[in-house]
Amino acid sequence: MNDKTATLLSVGDLMLCMPDPDSYFAMVTPTLKEADVVVGQGEIIFTDRPVKSYSEAMFPPSDPVGMKAIANAGFNVITLATNHIWDSGIPGVEDTLNGFKDLGVKVTGGGMTLAEARTPAIIERKGSKFGFLSYNCVGPKESWATSEKPGCSYVRVITHYEMQTVQPGVKPAIYTFAEPSSLKAMQDDIRKLRELVDVVVVCLHKGLVHTPVTLLDYDQEIPYAAIDAGADVIMGTHPHILKGIEIYKGKVIFHSLCNFVTPNKILTSYGATSDVAKEWAIKRKDLFGFDLDPEYPTYPFHTEAKYSAVAKLVVESGKIKRVSYLPLLINKQAQPEFLKKDSRGQEVFDYMEKITKAAKLNATFSWDGDEIVVHGGDCD
């Protein structure tokens, strides 16, 4: 690659809930450090001043040492629009923002006010300027920043239940859609950023958790609106499982990148640190229909969530030349491992192809070396 070619890697959720956080990045750090820009989703916050801010707050904060582990692994942008940003109130938001700032890691999506949370992260590498925005689409309302309260930037999603028959008790049709003013606010942010940078990356915390294939109405409505406003690529997080890949107006939508580093016992009935967390660990089995794999004691997710991916952009002189993904496997120690074009890598390829087709999405894929190229976009 020439000196005008930059690479960007975008990973899924980061949830550092176990001791020795550096160890969980051990198998991926060399690859991350080869990239020019590395962005990840901060799923939970970091503070040593824990405060339980509201009754449904489930996760205790991560030890602030985890922020240093993230920086050590090569990350230079973290998105903070997450449903857990308010779990520890003002101290959690404040310490997370300050901690990443002190480490030289740029953030977007979280702030001490809504205006700050909506402020993009901008980074320039090899003659190309990258801009990032991040929005939480899954609530809760307590997580949202206001003009006077810390929290995250957001697009509010409305759920409507429509009876399909007059018979009592019949399952209703479910429709989800973005509340217009918050959707417009996101689009306004994107249009402003479009004027300042070469590549606009919009990260959306969205989607039905622990559920393969299924996309809700808003899962496509909001990315489409972002692209209509000027976004070049959409990075989806939150479902803790891979979702398919879609091309809209030549732009690539990664509907969910699954997990990256998320070791924890909090999502298990035996490791939950509160009654709320324990109740959720039990309830989600009934809601989403999966059992935990006993061979993954610190990775309490859907058995298919061992398959993951890292999105990759190749950008030359400010233009995206190629979009691909690096196949990833989460091992039994909850560590992500990059895969090669072999039988294990082919498993991820086949899985992504299967869920993309099952969701009736239009992206196609091919191997190029040890990465998987996404076809159908402007960079095809």
Wavefront OBJ file of the C-alpha trace (Angstrom):
o trace
v 0.000 0.000 0.000
v 1.181 3.529 -0.752
v 1.474 6.393 1.704
v -2.021 7.599 0.739
v -3.706 4.296 1.600
v -5.159 4.010 5.108
v -6.878 1.039 6.731
v -9.677 1.185 9.289
v -10.799 -1.677 11.516
v -14.109 -1.556 13.389
v -14.938 -4.106 16.085
v -18.062 -4.966 18.070
v -18.756 -4.628 21.772
v -16.070 -4.182 24.408
v -17.092 -5.258 27.918
v -14.079 -5.657 30.199
v -15.493 -7.218 33.354
v -12.686 -9.599 34.352
v -9.194 -9.113 35.850
v -6.114 -8.777 33.617
v -7.910 -7.120 30.682
v -4.750 -6.979 28.544
v -4.732 -10.773 28.325
v -8.002 -10.816 26.379
v -6.450 -8.764 23.564
v -3.301 -10.885 23.360
v -4.209 -12.753 20.151
v -5.493 -9.741 18.219
v -3.280 -6.808 19.194
v -0.651 -7.364 16.448
v -3.319 -7.147 13.733
v -5.038 -4.151 15.310
v -1.757 -2.260 15.517
v -1.166 -2.749 11.794
v -4.260 -0.638 11.040
v -4.230 3.145 10.860
v -7.580 3.633 12.606
v -9.209 1.210 15.060
v -12.672 1.864 16.488
v -14.644 -0.147 19.049
v -17.930 0.089 20.940
v -17.621 0.768 24.668
v -20.486 -1.329 26.001
v -20.063 -0.470 29.680
v -18.321 2.400 31.404
v -15.190 2.662 33.551
v -15.018 4.151 37.038
v -13.825 3.346 40.535
v -16.659 5.500 41.938
v -19.552 3.049 41.494
v -23.037 4.453 41.879
v -26.198 2.578 40.963
v -28.069 5.269 39.114
v -31.479 3.641 38.551
v -33.311 0.459 39.468
v -32.703 -1.396 36.207
v -28.962 -0.646 36.107
v -27.447 -4.077 35.747
v -23.718 -3.815 35.194
v -21.200 -2.627 37.728
v -18.567 -0.430 36.069
v -15.303 -1.783 34.734
v -12.029 -1.074 36.477
v -10.481 2.016 34.827
v -7.374 -0.065 34.062
v -9.451 -1.508 31.228
v -9.221 1.761 29.327
v -5.451 1.434 29.290
v -5.798 -2.129 27.968
v -7.970 -0.814 25.128
v -5.414 1.863 24.270
v -2.564 -0.661 24.515
v -4.364 -2.903 22.004
v -4.275 -0.156 19.384
v -7.696 1.523 19.603
v -7.797 5.229 18.855
v -11.593 5.782 18.699
v -14.258 4.485 21.110
v -18.003 4.938 20.594
v -20.003 5.352 23.784
v -23.665 5.442 22.742
v -24.735 2.401 24.756
v -27.698 1.356 26.869
v -25.314 0.984 29.844
v -23.708 4.431 29.829
v -25.850 5.637 32.764
v -25.515 2.492 34.915
v -23.167 4.362 37.287
v -24.549 7.847 36.802
v -22.429 10.982 36.548
v -19.201 9.412 37.913
v -19.318 6.660 35.294
v -19.728 9.002 32.353
v -17.244 11.549 33.659
v -14.481 9.070 34.502
v -14.873 7.228 31.199
v -14.650 10.418 29.158
v -11.656 11.715 31.109
v -9.901 8.350 31.140
v -9.967 7.926 27.374
v -9.019 11.570 26.858
v -5.954 11.157 29.071
v -4.930 8.118 27.002
v -5.283 9.983 23.717
v -8.273 7.878 22.603
v -11.009 9.901 20.894
v -14.654 9.297 21.853
v -18.076 10.068 20.432
v -21.612 9.167 21.417
v -21.199 9.946 25.117
v -20.857 13.252 26.893
v -21.611 15.412 29.896
v -24.347 17.014 27.779
v -26.249 15.956 24.674
v -24.305 18.452 22.563
v -21.047 16.847 23.674
v -22.385 13.343 23.032
v -23.356 14.366 19.489
v -19.911 15.821 18.801
v -18.058 13.656 16.247
v -14.649 12.102 16.709
v -12.378 13.134 13.833
v -9.031 11.553 13.060
v -6.705 12.022 10.086
v -4.411 9.344 8.726
v -2.332 9.227 5.530
v -4.128 12.104 3.873
v -7.673 10.916 4.666
v -9.910 12.394 7.316
v -12.281 10.027 9.145
v -15.326 11.172 11.121
v -17.315 9.081 13.591
v -20.772 9.496 15.115
v -22.507 7.098 17.500
v -26.164 6.697 18.532
v -27.997 4.438 20.966
v -31.261 3.177 19.443
v -32.304 0.746 22.191
v -32.855 2.963 25.263
v -33.429 3.074 28.142
v -34.488 6.698 28.360
v -32.307 7.085 31.464
v -29.236 6.567 29.285
v -29.987 9.563 27.059
v -28.050 12.764 27.534
v -29.872 16.094 27.755
v -28.750 19.712 27.850
v -28.316 19.316 31.617
v -27.563 15.600 32.107
v -24.691 13.317 31.013
v -25.423 10.274 28.889
v -25.415 9.263 25.249
v -26.637 10.505 21.899
v -29.625 8.569 20.683
v -32.352 7.936 18.169
v -35.595 7.144 19.963
v -37.360 4.058 18.596
v -41.109 3.588 19.012
v -42.706 0.144 19.202
v -46.293 -0.270 18.001
v -48.392 -3.407 18.505
v -51.194 -3.946 15.993
v -53.852 -6.612 16.537
v -54.129 -8.867 13.494
v -57.572 -10.230 14.426
v -60.400 -9.455 16.826
v -59.684 -12.669 18.728
v -58.275 -12.016 22.239
v -54.782 -13.283 22.977
v -53.612 -13.642 19.380
v -50.011 -12.532 18.804
v -49.970 -8.945 17.456
v -47.927 -7.598 14.578
v -45.004 -5.516 15.859
v -43.825 -2.380 14.090
v -40.785 -0.335 15.105
v -39.872 3.093 13.766
v -37.724 6.076 14.623
v -39.273 9.075 16.334
v -38.938 11.829 13.699
v -37.210 14.603 15.666
v -34.405 12.396 17.010
v -33.924 10.852 13.559
v -33.661 14.333 12.050
v -31.126 15.331 14.723
v -28.939 12.364 13.695
v -29.226 13.325 10.038
v -28.327 16.940 10.828
v -25.181 15.738 12.627
v -24.203 13.590 9.649
v -24.718 16.411 7.146
v -22.508 18.717 9.195
v -19.803 16.059 9.519
v -20.005 15.290 5.786
v -18.605 18.768 5.090
v -15.604 18.230 7.362
v -14.244 14.780 6.513
v -13.634 12.326 3.686
v -15.178 9.218 5.288
v -18.251 9.306 7.564
v -18.678 6.272 9.820
v -21.950 6.025 11.766
v -22.067 3.523 14.625
v -25.545 2.411 15.728
v -26.282 0.513 18.929
v -29.355 -1.314 17.693
v -31.089 -4.598 17.058
v -32.738 -7.560 18.749
v -30.245 -9.184 21.133
v -29.210 -12.866 21.129
v -31.314 -13.519 18.021
v -29.825 -14.702 14.721
v -31.083 -13.280 11.409
v -34.049 -11.196 12.612
v -34.023 -7.509 11.679
v -36.761 -5.190 12.898
v -38.201 -2.328 10.847
v -35.998 0.301 12.485
v -32.876 -1.843 11.911
v -33.040 -0.759 8.291
v -34.919 2.540 8.562
v -32.231 4.278 10.652
v -29.176 3.098 8.652
v -30.950 4.089 5.424
v -31.646 7.551 6.854
v -28.001 7.865 7.924
v -26.779 6.964 4.436
v -29.303 9.334 2.833
v -27.776 12.093 4.986
v -24.209 11.296 3.896
v -22.863 8.326 5.876
v -20.387 6.115 4.007
v -20.673 2.996 6.163
v -22.776 1.788 9.108
v -21.319 -0.227 11.988
v -23.947 -2.007 14.103
v -23.429 -3.193 17.674
v -25.542 -4.380 20.641
v -27.135 -7.744 19.615
v -24.167 -9.805 20.926
v -24.475 -11.992 17.831
v -23.631 -11.468 14.165
v -26.308 -10.108 11.849
v -26.180 -9.994 8.073
v -24.598 -7.393 5.795
v -26.546 -5.163 3.428
v -25.809 -2.745 0.602
v -27.954 0.399 0.367
v -27.285 2.969 -2.354
v -23.816 1.490 -2.757
v -22.960 1.812 0.957
v -22.285 -1.108 3.302
v -24.329 -1.743 6.450
v -22.856 -4.140 9.002
v -26.052 -4.808 10.954
v -24.144 -6.290 13.892
v -20.450 -7.002 14.419
v -21.221 -9.211 17.450
v -18.764 -9.141 20.358
v -15.040 -8.477 20.448
v -13.734 -8.587 24.028
v -16.630 -9.221 26.430
v -15.452 -11.611 29.220
v -17.875 -11.633 32.138
v -19.834 -13.720 34.591
v -22.405 -11.006 35.262
v -24.770 -12.438 32.642
v -24.869 -15.813 34.420
v -27.134 -16.756 37.316
v -24.056 -17.796 39.338
v -21.957 -14.701 38.611
v -24.557 -11.927 38.648
v -23.660 -9.131 41.055
v -27.214 -7.908 41.699
v -30.757 -9.253 41.894
v -31.615 -7.376 38.693
v -28.726 -9.005 36.818
v -29.585 -12.453 38.170
v -33.216 -12.095 37.138
v -32.134 -11.031 33.640
v -29.686 -13.950 33.320
v -32.564 -16.337 34.011
v -35.198 -14.463 32.014
v -33.202 -14.129 28.792
v -33.137 -17.914 28.381
v -36.924 -17.843 28.105
v -37.005 -14.703 25.980
v -34.391 -15.731 23.432
v -34.369 -19.519 23.668
v -30.727 -20.423 24.174
v -28.703 -22.209 26.828
v -25.208 -21.198 27.853
v -22.327 -23.380 26.726
v -20.623 -24.765 29.860
v -17.308 -24.775 27.974
v -17.517 -20.952 27.808
v -17.800 -20.014 31.509
v -16.781 -16.380 30.959
v -18.575 -15.897 27.647
v -22.297 -16.205 28.520
v -23.809 -15.605 25.098
v -25.683 -17.494 22.381
v -23.703 -20.502 21.161
v -23.564 -18.929 17.671
v -21.967 -15.794 19.149
v -18.587 -17.521 19.036
v -18.599 -16.400 15.385
v -17.702 -12.733 15.091
v -16.190 -10.261 12.622
v -14.123 -7.107 12.332
v -15.094 -4.697 9.564
v -12.244 -3.375 7.418
v -12.110 -0.340 5.134
v -9.288 0.448 2.735
v -9.272 4.176 2.003
v -7.102 5.828 -0.615
v -6.866 9.624 -0.939
v -10.137 10.053 0.951
v -12.111 7.431 -1.008
v -13.210 3.986 0.196
v -11.648 1.483 -2.196
v -12.661 -1.752 -0.515
v -14.886 -3.032 2.290
v -14.230 -6.433 3.809
v -14.334 -8.211 7.133
v -11.851 -10.286 9.055
v -13.380 -13.538 10.344
v -13.137 -13.918 14.089
v -13.700 -16.714 16.583
v -14.211 -16.177 20.308
v -12.367 -19.012 22.048
v -13.271 -20.784 25.288
v -11.207 -18.280 27.271
v -13.374 -15.460 25.831
v -10.467 -14.223 23.693
v -11.037 -13.176 20.076
v -8.840 -14.894 17.486
v -8.426 -13.780 13.891
v -8.913 -16.679 11.488
v -7.339 -17.545 8.179
v -8.758 -18.985 4.975
v -9.005 -22.499 6.369
v -11.758 -24.723 7.754
v -12.353 -22.482 10.784
v -12.378 -19.306 8.721
v -14.770 -20.950 6.261
v -17.186 -21.614 9.140
v -17.504 -17.876 9.725
v -17.794 -17.205 5.981
v -20.584 -19.790 5.668
v -22.354 -18.469 8.750
v -22.321 -14.862 7.552
v -23.484 -15.922 4.110
v -26.299 -17.983 5.648
v -27.631 -15.247 7.951
v -27.335 -12.593 5.231
v -29.411 -14.693 2.832
v -31.904 -15.676 5.546
v -32.501 -11.986 6.312
v -33.027 -11.372 2.579
v -30.103 -8.967 2.435
v -28.159 -8.349 -0.754
v -24.437 -8.445 0.071
v -22.267 -11.207 -1.349
v -18.800 -12.317 -0.291
v -15.536 -13.751 -1.549
v -12.178 -14.608 -0.027
v -9.138 -12.484 -0.763
v -6.206 -13.847 1.188
v -7.366 -14.160 4.784
v -10.106 -11.545 4.618
v -13.601 -11.683 3.187
v -14.543 -8.998 0.671
v -18.050 -7.530 0.705
v -19.507 -7.088 -2.775
v -22.251 -4.842 -4.040
v -21.102 -1.396 -2.833
v -19.349 1.582 -4.367
v -15.997 -0.057 -3.646
v -16.851 -3.247 -5.541
l 1 2 3 4 5 6 7 8 9 10 11 12 13 14 15 16 17 18 19 20 21 22 23 24 25 26 27 28 29 30 31 32 33 34 35 36 37 38 39 40 41 42 43 44 45 46 47 48 49 50 51 52 53 54 55 56 57 58 59 60 61 62 63 64 65 66 67 68 69 70 71 72 73 74 75 76 77 78 79 80 81 82 83 84 85 86 87 88 89 90 91 92 93 94 95 96 97 98 99 100 101 102 103 104 105 106 107 108 109 110 111 112 113 114 115 116 117 118 119 120 121 122 123 124 125 126 127 128 129 130 131 132 133 134 135 136 137 138 139 140 141 142 143 144 145 146 147 148 149 150 151 152 153 154 155 156 157 158 159 160 161 162 163 164 165 166 167 168 169 170 171 172 173 174 175 176 177 178 179 180 181 182 183 184 185 186 187 188 189 190 191 192 193 194 195 196 197 198 199 200 201 202 203 204 205 206 207 208 209 210 211 212 213 214 215 216 217 218 219 220 221 222 223 224 225 226 227 228 229 230 231 232 233 234 235 236 237 238 239 240 241 242 243 244 245 246 247 248 249 250 251 252 253 254 255 256 257 258 259 260 261 262 263 264 265 266 267 268 269 270 271 272 273 274 275 276 277 278 279 280 281 282 283 284 285 286 287 288 289 290 291 292 293 294 295 296 297 298 299 300 301 302 303 304 305 306 307 308 309 310 311 312 313 314 315 316 317 318 319 320 321 322 323 324 325 326 327 328 329 330 331 332 333 334 335 336 337 338 339 340 341 342 343 344 345 346 347 348 349 350 351 352 353 354 355 356 357 358 359 360 361 362 363 364 365 366 367 368 369 370 371 372 373 374 375 376 377 378 379 380
